[in-house]
Amino acid sequence: MNDWFEREKRVFIQFFNRYPLMIERGEGCWLYDAENKRFLDLVAGIACISVGHGNEYVNSRIKEQLDRLVHVSNLFYTRPQIELAEKLKTLTALDRFFFTNSGTESVEGALKIARKVTGKKRFVSFVNDFHGRTMGALSVTWKEKFRKPFEPLISPVEFAKFNSIESLEDAVDKDTTAVIVELIQGEAGVFPARRDFVKRIFELKDEFEFLVIFDEIQTGFGRVGEWFAKDIYGFQPDIITLAKSMGNGFPVGAIGISEEIHGGIESGDHGSTFGGNPLACTASLATIEYIEKKNLVENSRKMGERFRKGLEKLDFVREVRGHGLMIGVDVGDAKSLHEHLMKNGILVNATSERDIRIIPPLTISSDEVDFALRVMESWKSKENQ
Ligand SMILES: Cc1ncc(COP(=O)(O)O)c(C=O)c1O
């Protein structure tokens, strides 16, 4: 495989440090490398593969649509796009949708809508929030390493402390156009917002008349044991951003807004050539149908609970966070555990020196969860050796 890795080094822009693994195919929760060694996939393409690799139902729908019609642009009507918007309306209780090709694009659109509708400029985001890598989304992303080389970004943006009501109160005022928040911070390592903190956002919204944007790009479509993280908290945003597992790995995202703010939108305010093409919308419709048919939101809740209970019993585990199948674990030495798992056929994602993130397909079975727990148990952190 080394020659392939060297070829990549020569021709690819080196933004990513990859694991030395060439993945050839996937089946359910399993990935297979070039030597046909199999790995239990607890990464799921960074929380994208919701209904499993090689899902026959979703793939057959995509193939059917591929032969019928791939793309016509938003200058024309296509059925899958309208059906998907109707489906999302039912699932999210938001009213109107526009489709994108990625998470960061959904955030870009959301920020534009907020400014257009409120006429105000100032965004509030949070320490450790991640919203994407394009200029607008990057502006509301916390990590300075990601932001600094690309300044000036859009401004003003204020970063309040996550879960600090005092810091939130200091950050918002009458010039705030929108507060954008991940209800469960994903890239940071799975850190859920406190309910009273979310409640305070909405009280301040009423006082200062800003919009609330829930970035549910990572938490959406059953990942957290409910259809959306907002269903755990019981609050309704003005704008929701979606992507990732919406198409089981097929690139598709969405911006959803309330009818109330739609009044401030004019034709021409935003656009996309590929966004909402019939192929992507069909992939998403089929994914959602499969989640519904197989009760995968419930499976996410049950398997997540099983995982968390098992993890809490492991003596090296210091903290287990999250909801459903979005789990962050402080294991002490994430690099060493990661190596142990990979050697023993399990892929996870280390989000810091101490933490791993577990975000498998929602189809994961109890046998697969137990297998992962057994392999984890066989690892001893350096301190315990
Ligand atoms: C919460 C959140 N928002 C936005 C993004 C950006 O999505 P994409 O990588 O599809 O642009 C991500 C990606 O990790 C995310 O987790």
The ligand as a Tripos MOL2 file, in Angstrom:
@<TRIPOS>MOLECULE
LIG
   16    16     1     0     0
SMALL
NO_CHARGES

@<TRIPOS>ATOM
      1 C1        -21.6970   21.0270   13.6790 C.3       1 LIG1
      2 C2        -21.0280   21.1100   12.3480 C.ar      1 LIG1
      3 N1        -21.2740   22.1540   11.5480 N.ar      1 LIG1
      4 C3        -20.7080   22.2820   10.3360 C.ar      1 LIG1
      5 C4        -19.8340   21.3120    9.8630 C.ar      1 LIG1
      6 C5        -19.2300   21.4530    8.4930 C.3       1 LIG1
      7 O1        -19.7290   20.4760    7.6500 O.3       1 LIG1
      8 P1        -18.9680   20.0780    6.2900 P.3       1 LIG1
      9 O2        -17.6860   19.4220    6.6940 O.co2     1 LIG1
     10 O3        -19.9240   19.1530    5.5780 O.co2     1 LIG1
     11 O4        -18.7590   21.3390    5.5410 O.co2     1 LIG1
     12 C6        -19.5380   20.2010   10.6690 C.ar      1 LIG1
     13 C7        -18.5640   19.1970   10.2300 C.2       1 LIG1
     14 O5        -17.9540   18.5020   11.0010 O.2       1 LIG1
     15 C8        -20.1490   20.1000   11.9430 C.ar      1 LIG1
     16 O6        -19.8990   19.0640   12.7530 O.3       1 LIG1
@<TRIPOS>BOND
     1     1     2 1
     2     2     3 ar
     3     2    15 ar
     4     3     4 ar
     5     4     5 ar
     6     5     6 1
     7     5    12 ar
     8     6     7 1
     9     7     8 1
    10     8     9 2
    11     8    10 1
    12     8    11 1
    13    12    13 1
    14    12    15 ar
    15    13    14 2
    16    15    16 1
@<TRIPOS>SUBSTRUCTURE
     1 LIG1         1 GROUP 0 **** ****
